[in-house]
């Protein structure tokens, strides 16, 4: 287990970076040209990013990114 001490500005920056990455993954998951094996890896990455996002974002922001088509086990 690791701890992280950050200020509000750094928290906002982390939140921003994670949101952009999740949005890019969601966009790419819609692309029919991408192989299913690659999409599975992208779904797993989304799960990890979403879990990290829940630690830095507000509850309202988290609700926007709860995956609909990405299954979280």
PDB file with SEQRES, HELIX, SHEET and CRYST1 records, atoms N, CA, C and O in Angstrom:
SEQRES   1 A   73  UNK UNK UNK UNK UNK UNK UNK UNK UNK UNK UNK UNK UNK          
SEQRES   2 A   73  UNK UNK UNK UNK UNK UNK UNK UNK UNK UNK UNK UNK UNK          
SEQRES   3 A   73  UNK UNK UNK UNK UNK UNK UNK UNK UNK UNK UNK UNK UNK          
SEQRES   4 A   73  UNK UNK UNK UNK UNK UNK UNK UNK UNK UNK UNK UNK UNK          
SEQRES   5 A   73  UNK UNK UNK UNK UNK UNK UNK UNK UNK UNK UNK UNK UNK          
SEQRES   6 A   73  UNK UNK UNK UNK UNK UNK UNK UNK                              
HELIX    1 AA1 UNK A    8  UNK A   29  1                                  22    
HELIX    2 AA2 UNK A   36  UNK A   56  1                                  21    
HELIX    3 AA3 UNK A   59  UNK A   64  1                                   6    
CRYST1    1.000    1.000    1.000  90.00  90.00  90.00 P 1           1          
ATOM      1  N   UNK A   1       0.851  -1.168   0.000  1.00  0.00           N  
ATOM      2  CA  UNK A   1       0.000   0.000   0.000  1.00  0.00           C  
ATOM      3  C   UNK A   1       0.897   1.231   0.000  1.00  0.00           C  
ATOM      4  O   UNK A   1       1.919   1.276   0.685  1.00  0.00           O  
ATOM      5  N   UNK A   2       0.499   2.215  -0.773  1.00  0.00           N  
ATOM      6  CA  UNK A   2       1.242   3.463  -0.867  1.00  0.00           C  
ATOM      7  C   UNK A   2       0.352   4.623  -0.454  1.00  0.00           C  
ATOM      8  O   UNK A   2      -0.867   4.576  -0.618  1.00  0.00           O  
ATOM      9  N   UNK A   3       0.962   5.645   0.073  1.00  0.00           N  
ATOM     10  CA  UNK A   3       0.253   6.874   0.401  1.00  0.00           C  
ATOM     11  C   UNK A   3       0.753   7.990  -0.499  1.00  0.00           C  
ATOM     12  O   UNK A   3       1.872   7.929  -1.010  1.00  0.00           O  
ATOM     13  N   UNK A   4      -0.065   8.997  -0.692  1.00  0.00           N  
ATOM     14  CA  UNK A   4       0.304  10.103  -1.561  1.00  0.00           C  
ATOM     15  C   UNK A   4      -0.215  11.389  -0.944  1.00  0.00           C  
ATOM     16  O   UNK A   4      -1.405  11.517  -0.656  1.00  0.00           O  
ATOM     17  N   UNK A   5       0.684  12.336  -0.744  1.00  0.00           N  
ATOM     18  CA  UNK A   5       0.315  13.611  -0.166  1.00  0.00           C  
ATOM     19  C   UNK A   5       0.379  14.666  -1.268  1.00  0.00           C  
ATOM     20  O   UNK A   5       1.460  14.995  -1.756  1.00  0.00           O  
ATOM     21  N   UNK A   6      -0.782  15.195  -1.659  1.00  0.00           N  
ATOM     22  CA  UNK A   6      -0.836  16.187  -2.736  1.00  0.00           C  
ATOM     23  C   UNK A   6      -1.716  17.350  -2.308  1.00  0.00           C  
ATOM     24  O   UNK A   6      -2.562  17.217  -1.424  1.00  0.00           O  
ATOM     25  N   UNK A   7      -1.499  18.501  -2.954  1.00  0.00           N  
ATOM     26  CA  UNK A   7      -2.350  19.649  -2.654  1.00  0.00           C  
ATOM     27  C   UNK A   7      -3.524  19.684  -3.637  1.00  0.00           C  
ATOM     28  O   UNK A   7      -3.616  18.841  -4.530  1.00  0.00           O  
ATOM     29  N   UNK A   8      -4.416  20.657  -3.470  1.00  0.00           N  
ATOM     30  CA  UNK A   8      -5.630  20.732  -4.295  1.00  0.00           C  
ATOM     31  C   UNK A   8      -5.318  20.889  -5.776  1.00  0.00           C  
ATOM     32  O   UNK A   8      -5.986  20.288  -6.618  1.00  0.00           O  
ATOM     33  N   UNK A   9      -4.319  21.684  -6.098  1.00  0.00           N  
ATOM     34  CA  UNK A   9      -3.968  21.896  -7.504  1.00  0.00           C  
ATOM     35  C   UNK A   9      -3.492  20.592  -8.140  1.00  0.00           C  
ATOM     36  O   UNK A   9      -3.862  20.276  -9.271  1.00  0.00           O  
ATOM     37  N   UNK A  10      -2.680  19.845  -7.420  1.00  0.00           N  
ATOM     38  CA  UNK A  10      -2.200  18.568  -7.933  1.00  0.00           C  
ATOM     39  C   UNK A  10      -3.340  17.559  -8.046  1.00  0.00           C  
ATOM     40  O   UNK A  10      -3.365  16.757  -8.980  1.00  0.00           O  
ATOM     41  N   UNK A  11      -4.269  17.592  -7.116  1.00  0.00           N  
ATOM     42  CA  UNK A  11      -5.426  16.698  -7.177  1.00  0.00           C  
ATOM     43  C   UNK A  11      -6.254  17.000  -8.420  1.00  0.00           C  
ATOM     44  O   UNK A  11      -6.686  16.087  -9.123  1.00  0.00           O  
ATOM     45  N   UNK A  12      -6.472  18.281  -8.684  1.00  0.00           N  
ATOM     46  CA  UNK A  12      -7.234  18.664  -9.876  1.00  0.00           C  
ATOM     47  C   UNK A  12      -6.521  18.227 -11.145  1.00  0.00           C  
ATOM     48  O   UNK A  12      -7.163  17.791 -12.100  1.00  0.00           O  
ATOM     49  N   UNK A  13      -5.204  18.340 -11.163  1.00  0.00           N  
ATOM     50  CA  UNK A  13      -4.443  17.922 -12.336  1.00  0.00           C  
ATOM     51  C   UNK A  13      -4.525  16.409 -12.534  1.00  0.00           C  
ATOM     52  O   UNK A  13      -4.690  15.943 -13.661  1.00  0.00           O  
ATOM     53  N   UNK A  14      -4.412  15.648 -11.461  1.00  0.00           N  
ATOM     54  CA  UNK A  14      -4.566  14.192 -11.555  1.00  0.00           C  
ATOM     55  C   UNK A  14      -5.950  13.817 -12.068  1.00  0.00           C  
ATOM     56  O   UNK A  14      -6.090  12.950 -12.931  1.00  0.00           O  
ATOM     57  N   UNK A  15      -6.952  14.467 -11.538  1.00  0.00           N  
ATOM     58  CA  UNK A  15      -8.328  14.215 -11.966  1.00  0.00           C  
ATOM     59  C   UNK A  15      -8.479  14.497 -13.459  1.00  0.00           C  
ATOM     60  O   UNK A  15      -9.092  13.714 -14.185  1.00  0.00           O  
ATOM     61  N   UNK A  16      -7.922  15.606 -13.909  1.00  0.00           N  
ATOM     62  CA  UNK A  16      -8.006  15.987 -15.319  1.00  0.00           C  
ATOM     63  C   UNK A  16      -7.323  14.952 -16.214  1.00  0.00           C  
ATOM     64  O   UNK A  16      -7.893  14.519 -17.216  1.00  0.00           O  
ATOM     65  N   UNK A  17      -6.116  14.562 -15.854  1.00  0.00           N  
ATOM     66  CA  UNK A  17      -5.353  13.618 -16.673  1.00  0.00           C  
ATOM     67  C   UNK A  17      -6.063  12.265 -16.747  1.00  0.00           C  
ATOM     68  O   UNK A  17      -6.145  11.662 -17.817  1.00  0.00           O  
ATOM     69  N   UNK A  18      -6.565  11.800 -15.631  1.00  0.00           N  
ATOM     70  CA  UNK A  18      -7.257  10.504 -15.607  1.00  0.00           C  
ATOM     71  C   UNK A  18      -8.541  10.562 -16.434  1.00  0.00           C  
ATOM     72  O   UNK A  18      -8.848   9.624 -17.170  1.00  0.00           O  
ATOM     73  N   UNK A  19      -9.294  11.664 -16.314  1.00  0.00           N  
ATOM     74  CA  UNK A  19     -10.533  11.801 -17.097  1.00  0.00           C  
ATOM     75  C   UNK A  19     -10.241  11.772 -18.587  1.00  0.00           C  
ATOM     76  O   UNK A  19     -10.943  11.102 -19.344  1.00  0.00           O  
ATOM     77  N   UNK A  20      -9.216  12.489 -19.014  1.00  0.00           N  
ATOM     78  CA  UNK A  20      -8.880  12.519 -20.442  1.00  0.00           C  
ATOM     79  C   UNK A  20      -8.501  11.135 -20.942  1.00  0.00           C  
ATOM     80  O   UNK A  20      -8.902  10.732 -22.035  1.00  0.00           O  
ATOM     81  N   UNK A  21      -7.735  10.413 -20.148  1.00  0.00           N  
ATOM     82  CA  UNK A  21      -7.325   9.068 -20.548  1.00  0.00           C  
ATOM     83  C   UNK A  21      -8.533   8.134 -20.624  1.00  0.00           C  
ATOM     84  O   UNK A  21      -8.635   7.333 -21.553  1.00  0.00           O  
ATOM     85  N   UNK A  22      -9.441   8.228 -19.664  1.00  0.00           N  
ATOM     86  CA  UNK A  22     -10.640   7.382 -19.693  1.00  0.00           C  
ATOM     87  C   UNK A  22     -11.519   7.733 -20.887  1.00  0.00           C  
ATOM     88  O   UNK A  22     -12.078   6.842 -21.527  1.00  0.00           O  
ATOM     89  N   UNK A  23     -11.646   9.017 -21.191  1.00  0.00           N  
ATOM     90  CA  UNK A  23     -12.448   9.421 -22.347  1.00  0.00           C  
ATOM     91  C   UNK A  23     -11.848   8.895 -23.643  1.00  0.00           C  
ATOM     92  O   UNK A  23     -12.573   8.465 -24.540  1.00  0.00           O  
ATOM     93  N   UNK A  24     -10.537   8.930 -23.738  1.00  0.00           N  
ATOM     94  CA  UNK A  24      -9.878   8.410 -24.931  1.00  0.00           C  
ATOM     95  C   UNK A  24     -10.099   6.904 -25.061  1.00  0.00           C  
ATOM     96  O   UNK A  24     -10.335   6.402 -26.160  1.00  0.00           O  
ATOM     97  N   UNK A  25     -10.024   6.191 -23.950  1.00  0.00           N  
ATOM     98  CA  UNK A  25     -10.273   4.749 -23.990  1.00  0.00           C  
ATOM     99  C   UNK A  25     -11.708   4.447 -24.405  1.00  0.00           C  
ATOM    100  O   UNK A  25     -11.946   3.558 -25.222  1.00  0.00           O  
ATOM    101  N   UNK A  26     -12.658   5.182 -23.848  1.00  0.00           N  
ATOM    102  CA  UNK A  26     -14.059   4.962 -24.217  1.00  0.00           C  
ATOM    103  C   UNK A  26     -14.288   5.238 -25.698  1.00  0.00           C  
ATOM    104  O   UNK A  26     -15.030   4.514 -26.362  1.00  0.00           O  
ATOM    105  N   UNK A  27     -13.655   6.274 -26.209  1.00  0.00           N  
ATOM    106  CA  UNK A  27     -13.773   6.596 -27.628  1.00  0.00           C  
ATOM    107  C   UNK A  27     -13.194   5.465 -28.481  1.00  0.00           C  
ATOM    108  O   UNK A  27     -13.811   5.037 -29.457  1.00  0.00           O  
ATOM    109  N   UNK A  28     -12.016   4.988 -28.110  1.00  0.00           N  
ATOM    110  CA  UNK A  28     -11.367   3.928 -28.881  1.00  0.00           C  
ATOM    111  C   UNK A  28     -12.115   2.601 -28.786  1.00  0.00           C  
ATOM    112  O   UNK A  28     -12.063   1.800 -29.719  1.00  0.00           O  
ATOM    113  N   UNK A  29     -12.803   2.356 -27.686  1.00  0.00           N  
ATOM    114  CA  UNK A  29     -13.565   1.115 -27.562  1.00  0.00           C  
ATOM    115  C   UNK A  29     -14.720   1.058 -28.562  1.00  0.00           C  
ATOM    116  O   UNK A  29     -15.201  -0.025 -28.894  1.00  0.00           O  
ATOM    117  N   UNK A  30     -15.159   2.203 -29.036  1.00  0.00           N  
ATOM    118  CA  UNK A  30     -16.238   2.256 -30.025  1.00  0.00           C  
ATOM    119  C   UNK A  30     -15.739   1.963 -31.440  1.00  0.00           C  
ATOM    120  O   UNK A  30     -16.544   1.712 -32.337  1.00  0.00           O  
ATOM    121  N   UNK A  31     -14.436   1.992 -31.648  1.00  0.00           N  
ATOM    122  CA  UNK A  31     -13.855   1.799 -32.978  1.00  0.00           C  
ATOM    123  C   UNK A  31     -13.910   0.320 -33.358  1.00  0.00           C  
ATOM    124  O   UNK A  31     -13.316  -0.527 -32.690  1.00  0.00           O  
ATOM    125  N   UNK A  32     -14.621   0.026 -34.426  1.00  0.00           N  
ATOM    126  CA  UNK A  32     -14.799  -1.364 -34.856  1.00  0.00           C  
ATOM    127  C   UNK A  32     -13.534  -1.959 -35.477  1.00  0.00           C  
ATOM    128  O   UNK A  32     -13.442  -3.175 -35.642  1.00  0.00           O  
ATOM    129  N   UNK A  33     -12.564  -1.117 -35.820  1.00  0.00           N  
ATOM    130  CA  UNK A  33     -11.337  -1.601 -36.460  1.00  0.00           C  
ATOM    131  C   UNK A  33     -10.344  -2.181 -35.450  1.00  0.00           C  
ATOM    132  O   UNK A  33      -9.395  -2.866 -35.833  1.00  0.00           O  
ATOM    133  N   UNK A  34     -10.559  -1.912 -34.180  1.00  0.00           N  
ATOM    134  CA  UNK A  34      -9.624  -2.380 -33.155  1.00  0.00           C  
ATOM    135  C   UNK A  34      -9.959  -3.819 -32.775  1.00  0.00           C  
ATOM    136  O   UNK A  34     -11.120  -4.158 -32.544  1.00  0.00           O  
ATOM    137  N   UNK A  35      -8.942  -4.649 -32.713  1.00  0.00           N  
ATOM    138  CA  UNK A  35      -9.071  -6.068 -32.394  1.00  0.00           C  
ATOM    139  C   UNK A  35      -9.648  -6.269 -30.991  1.00  0.00           C  
ATOM    140  O   UNK A  35      -9.417  -5.459 -30.093  1.00  0.00           O  
ATOM    141  N   UNK A  36     -10.397  -7.350 -30.814  1.00  0.00           N  
ATOM    142  CA  UNK A  36     -11.036  -7.633 -29.526  1.00  0.00           C  
ATOM    143  C   UNK A  36     -10.023  -7.864 -28.407  1.00  0.00           C  
ATOM    144  O   UNK A  36     -10.282  -7.508 -27.258  1.00  0.00           O  
ATOM    145  N   UNK A  37      -8.887  -8.450 -28.727  1.00  0.00           N  
ATOM    146  CA  UNK A  37      -7.847  -8.664 -27.723  1.00  0.00           C  
ATOM    147  C   UNK A  37      -7.321  -7.325 -27.201  1.00  0.00           C  
ATOM    148  O   UNK A  37      -7.083  -7.162 -26.004  1.00  0.00           O  
ATOM    149  N   UNK A  38      -7.148  -6.385 -28.104  1.00  0.00           N  
ATOM    150  CA  UNK A  38      -6.695  -5.044 -27.727  1.00  0.00           C  
ATOM    151  C   UNK A  38      -7.779  -4.346 -26.908  1.00  0.00           C  
ATOM    152  O   UNK A  38      -7.478  -3.666 -25.927  1.00  0.00           O  
ATOM    153  N   UNK A  39      -9.023  -4.513 -27.306  1.00  0.00           N  
ATOM    154  CA  UNK A  39     -10.129  -3.901 -26.564  1.00  0.00           C  
ATOM    155  C   UNK A  39     -10.218  -4.461 -25.148  1.00  0.00           C  
ATOM    156  O   UNK A  39     -10.541  -3.728 -24.214  1.00  0.00           O  
ATOM    157  N   UNK A  40      -9.938  -5.740 -24.981  1.00  0.00           N  
ATOM    158  CA  UNK A  40      -9.952  -6.327 -23.642  1.00  0.00           C  
ATOM    159  C   UNK A  40      -8.880  -5.678 -22.768  1.00  0.00           C  
ATOM    160  O   UNK A  40      -9.126  -5.384 -21.599  1.00  0.00           O  
ATOM    161  N   UNK A  41      -7.713  -5.460 -23.324  1.00  0.00           N  
ATOM    162  CA  UNK A  41      -6.643  -4.787 -22.580  1.00  0.00           C  
ATOM    163  C   UNK A  41      -7.047  -3.354 -22.243  1.00  0.00           C  
ATOM    164  O   UNK A  41      -6.723  -2.846 -21.169  1.00  0.00           O  
ATOM    165  N   UNK A  42      -7.750  -2.714 -23.159  1.00  0.00           N  
ATOM    166  CA  UNK A  42      -8.221  -1.348 -22.924  1.00  0.00           C  
ATOM    167  C   UNK A  42      -9.260  -1.326 -21.806  1.00  0.00           C  
ATOM    168  O   UNK A  42      -9.259  -0.406 -20.987  1.00  0.00           O  
ATOM    169  N   UNK A  43     -10.143  -2.317 -21.757  1.00  0.00           N  
ATOM    170  CA  UNK A  43     -11.141  -2.402 -20.684  1.00  0.00           C  
ATOM    171  C   UNK A  43     -10.469  -2.581 -19.324  1.00  0.00           C  
ATOM    172  O   UNK A  43     -10.873  -1.975 -18.332  1.00  0.00           O  
ATOM    173  N   UNK A  44      -9.446  -3.417 -19.298  1.00  0.00           N  
ATOM    174  CA  UNK A  44      -8.719  -3.626 -18.047  1.00  0.00           C  
ATOM    175  C   UNK A  44      -8.028  -2.340 -17.600  1.00  0.00           C  
ATOM    176  O   UNK A  44      -8.009  -2.021 -16.411  1.00  0.00           O  
ATOM    177  N   UNK A  45      -7.467  -1.612 -18.547  1.00  0.00           N  
ATOM    178  CA  UNK A  45      -6.826  -0.329 -18.221  1.00  0.00           C  
ATOM    179  C   UNK A  45      -7.864   0.655 -17.701  1.00  0.00           C  
ATOM    180  O   UNK A  45      -7.597   1.404 -16.761  1.00  0.00           O  
ATOM    181  N   UNK A  46      -9.051   0.658 -18.311  1.00  0.00           N  
ATOM    182  CA  UNK A  46     -10.114   1.548 -17.857  1.00  0.00           C  
ATOM    183  C   UNK A  46     -10.481   1.243 -16.407  1.00  0.00           C  
ATOM    184  O   UNK A  46     -10.689   2.156 -15.608  1.00  0.00           O  
ATOM    185  N   UNK A  47     -10.560  -0.040 -16.071  1.00  0.00           N  
ATOM    186  CA  UNK A  47     -10.890  -0.428 -14.697  1.00  0.00           C  
ATOM    187  C   UNK A  47      -9.877   0.141 -13.711  1.00  0.00           C  
ATOM    188  O   UNK A  47     -10.247   0.680 -12.668  1.00  0.00           O  
ATOM    189  N   UNK A  48      -8.602   0.015 -14.048  1.00  0.00           N  
ATOM    190  CA  UNK A  48      -7.542   0.522 -13.170  1.00  0.00           C  
ATOM    191  C   UNK A  48      -7.638   2.037 -13.046  1.00  0.00           C  
ATOM    192  O   UNK A  48      -7.548   2.580 -11.945  1.00  0.00           O  
ATOM    193  N   UNK A  49      -7.819   2.714 -14.168  1.00  0.00           N  
ATOM    194  CA  UNK A  49      -7.930   4.173 -14.144  1.00  0.00           C  
ATOM    195  C   UNK A  49      -9.157   4.623 -13.362  1.00  0.00           C  
ATOM    196  O   UNK A  49      -9.099   5.604 -12.621  1.00  0.00           O  
ATOM    197  N   UNK A  50     -10.265   3.910 -13.524  1.00  0.00           N  
ATOM    198  CA  UNK A  50     -11.482   4.284 -12.810  1.00  0.00           C  
ATOM    199  C   UNK A  50     -11.295   4.129 -11.306  1.00  0.00           C  
ATOM    200  O   UNK A  50     -11.746   4.976 -10.534  1.00  0.00           O  
ATOM    201  N   UNK A  51     -10.640   3.066 -10.890  1.00  0.00           N  
ATOM    202  CA  UNK A  51     -10.377   2.877  -9.465  1.00  0.00           C  
ATOM    203  C   UNK A  51      -9.499   4.000  -8.921  1.00  0.00           C  
ATOM    204  O   UNK A  51      -9.727   4.487  -7.814  1.00  0.00           O  
ATOM    205  N   UNK A  52      -8.509   4.406  -9.687  1.00  0.00           N  
ATOM    206  CA  UNK A  52      -7.662   5.529  -9.280  1.00  0.00           C  
ATOM    207  C   UNK A  52      -8.468   6.825  -9.257  1.00  0.00           C  
ATOM    208  O   UNK A  52      -8.306   7.654  -8.362  1.00  0.00           O  
ATOM    209  N   UNK A  53      -9.333   6.985 -10.246  1.00  0.00           N  
ATOM    210  CA  UNK A  53     -10.166   8.183 -10.351  1.00  0.00           C  
ATOM    211  C   UNK A  53     -11.072   8.332  -9.132  1.00  0.00           C  
ATOM    212  O   UNK A  53     -11.300   9.445  -8.659  1.00  0.00           O  
ATOM    213  N   UNK A  54     -11.587   7.217  -8.623  1.00  0.00           N  
ATOM    214  CA  UNK A  54     -12.474   7.287  -7.454  1.00  0.00           C  
ATOM    215  C   UNK A  54     -11.751   7.816  -6.223  1.00  0.00           C  
ATOM    216  O   UNK A  54     -12.393   8.277  -5.279  1.00  0.00           O  
ATOM    217  N   UNK A  55     -10.440   7.756  -6.221  1.00  0.00           N  
ATOM    218  CA  UNK A  55      -9.662   8.235  -5.077  1.00  0.00           C  
ATOM    219  C   UNK A  55      -9.367   9.729  -5.134  1.00  0.00           C  
ATOM    220  O   UNK A  55      -9.033  10.332  -4.114  1.00  0.00           O  
ATOM    221  N   UNK A  56      -9.487  10.333  -6.313  1.00  0.00           N  
ATOM    222  CA  UNK A  56      -9.137  11.756  -6.428  1.00  0.00           C  
ATOM    223  C   UNK A  56     -10.307  12.639  -6.832  1.00  0.00           C  
ATOM    224  O   UNK A  56     -10.215  13.862  -6.717  1.00  0.00           O  
ATOM    225  N   UNK A  57     -11.404  12.055  -7.301  1.00  0.00           N  
ATOM    226  CA  UNK A  57     -12.510  12.849  -7.834  1.00  0.00           C  
ATOM    227  C   UNK A  57     -13.679  12.908  -6.858  1.00  0.00           C  
ATOM    228  O   UNK A  57     -13.790  12.106  -5.931  1.00  0.00           O  
ATOM    229  N   UNK A  58     -14.543  13.887  -7.102  1.00  0.00           N  
ATOM    230  CA  UNK A  58     -15.752  14.018  -6.291  1.00  0.00           C  
ATOM    231  C   UNK A  58     -16.775  12.963  -6.719  1.00  0.00           C  
ATOM    232  O   UNK A  58     -16.664  12.367  -7.790  1.00  0.00           O  
ATOM    233  N   UNK A  59     -17.754  12.751  -5.872  1.00  0.00           N  
ATOM    234  CA  UNK A  59     -18.779  11.745  -6.159  1.00  0.00           C  
ATOM    235  C   UNK A  59     -19.547  12.090  -7.436  1.00  0.00           C  
ATOM    236  O   UNK A  59     -19.883  11.197  -8.214  1.00  0.00           O  
ATOM    237  N   UNK A  60     -19.827  13.375  -7.656  1.00  0.00           N  
ATOM    238  CA  UNK A  60     -20.547  13.779  -8.865  1.00  0.00           C  
ATOM    239  C   UNK A  60     -19.736  13.483 -10.121  1.00  0.00           C  
ATOM    240  O   UNK A  60     -20.292  13.048 -11.129  1.00  0.00           O  
ATOM    241  N   UNK A  61     -18.430  13.714 -10.068  1.00  0.00           N  
ATOM    242  CA  UNK A  61     -17.572  13.424 -11.216  1.00  0.00           C  
ATOM    243  C   UNK A  61     -17.477  11.918 -11.456  1.00  0.00           C  
ATOM    244  O   UNK A  61     -17.465  11.461 -12.599  1.00  0.00           O  
ATOM    245  N   UNK A  62     -17.410  11.166 -10.382  1.00  0.00           N  
ATOM    246  CA  UNK A  62     -17.306   9.711 -10.504  1.00  0.00           C  
ATOM    247  C   UNK A  62     -18.536   9.148 -11.208  1.00  0.00           C  
ATOM    248  O   UNK A  62     -18.419   8.249 -12.041  1.00  0.00           O  
ATOM    249  N   UNK A  63     -19.703   9.667 -10.880  1.00  0.00           N  
ATOM    250  CA  UNK A  63     -20.950   9.179 -11.487  1.00  0.00           C  
ATOM    251  C   UNK A  63     -20.937   9.330 -13.006  1.00  0.00           C  
ATOM    252  O   UNK A  63     -21.521   8.510 -13.714  1.00  0.00           O  
ATOM    253  N   UNK A  64     -20.280  10.367 -13.508  1.00  0.00           N  
ATOM    254  CA  UNK A  64     -20.222  10.599 -14.954  1.00  0.00           C  
ATOM    255  C   UNK A  64     -19.410   9.533 -15.677  1.00  0.00           C  
ATOM    256  O   UNK A  64     -19.622   9.282 -16.863  1.00  0.00           O  
ATOM    257  N   UNK A  65     -18.490   8.912 -14.967  1.00  0.00           N  
ATOM    258  CA  UNK A  65     -17.573   7.974 -15.607  1.00  0.00           C  
ATOM    259  C   UNK A  65     -17.802   6.527 -15.206  1.00  0.00           C  
ATOM    260  O   UNK A  65     -16.994   5.657 -15.531  1.00  0.00           O  
ATOM    261  N   UNK A  66     -18.899   6.260 -14.501  1.00  0.00           N  
ATOM    262  CA  UNK A  66     -19.220   4.865 -14.199  1.00  0.00           C  
ATOM    263  C   UNK A  66     -19.465   4.167 -15.530  1.00  0.00           C  
ATOM    264  O   UNK A  66     -20.333   4.577 -16.301  1.00  0.00           O  
ATOM    265  N   UNK A  67     -18.716   3.134 -15.791  1.00  0.00           N  
ATOM    266  CA  UNK A  67     -18.788   2.508 -17.110  1.00  0.00           C  
ATOM    267  C   UNK A  67     -20.144   1.871 -17.392  1.00  0.00           C  
ATOM    268  O   UNK A  67     -20.698   1.152 -16.560  1.00  0.00           O  
ATOM    269  N   UNK A  68     -20.654   2.146 -18.564  1.00  0.00           N  
ATOM    270  CA  UNK A  68     -21.897   1.521 -19.015  1.00  0.00           C  
ATOM    271  C   UNK A  68     -21.575   0.262 -19.810  1.00  0.00           C  
ATOM    272  O   UNK A  68     -22.082  -0.819 -19.511  1.00  0.00           O  
ATOM    273  N   UNK A  69     -20.729   0.411 -20.821  1.00  0.00           N  
ATOM    274  CA  UNK A  69     -20.417  -0.722 -21.680  1.00  0.00           C  
ATOM    275  C   UNK A  69     -19.169  -1.461 -21.230  1.00  0.00           C  
ATOM    276  O   UNK A  69     -18.866  -2.533 -21.753  1.00  0.00           O  
ATOM    277  N   UNK A  70     -18.444  -0.911 -20.275  1.00  0.00           N  
ATOM    278  CA  UNK A  70     -17.260  -1.578 -19.755  1.00  0.00           C  
ATOM    279  C   UNK A  70     -17.654  -2.279 -18.469  1.00  0.00           C  
ATOM    280  O   UNK A  70     -18.026  -1.623 -17.496  1.00  0.00           O  
ATOM    281  N   UNK A  71     -17.579  -3.586 -18.450  1.00  0.00           N  
ATOM    282  CA  UNK A  71     -17.976  -4.339 -17.265  1.00  0.00           C  
ATOM    283  C   UNK A  71     -16.894  -4.228 -16.203  1.00  0.00           C  
ATOM    284  O   UNK A  71     -15.715  -4.460 -16.471  1.00  0.00           O  
ATOM    285  N   UNK A  72     -17.314  -3.867 -14.980  1.00  0.00           N  
ATOM    286  CA  UNK A  72     -16.386  -3.842 -13.853  1.00  0.00           C  
ATOM    287  C   UNK A  72     -16.735  -5.019 -12.962  1.00  0.00           C  
ATOM    288  O   UNK A  72     -17.847  -5.111 -12.441  1.00  0.00           O  
ATOM    289  N   UNK A  73     -15.790  -5.906 -12.793  1.00  0.00           N  
ATOM    290  CA  UNK A  73     -16.018  -7.092 -11.962  1.00  0.00           C  
ATOM    291  C   UNK A  73     -15.530  -6.844 -10.560  1.00  0.00           C  
ATOM    292  O   UNK A  73     -15.633  -7.724  -9.705  1.00  0.00           O  
TER     293      UNK A  73                                                      
END                                                                             
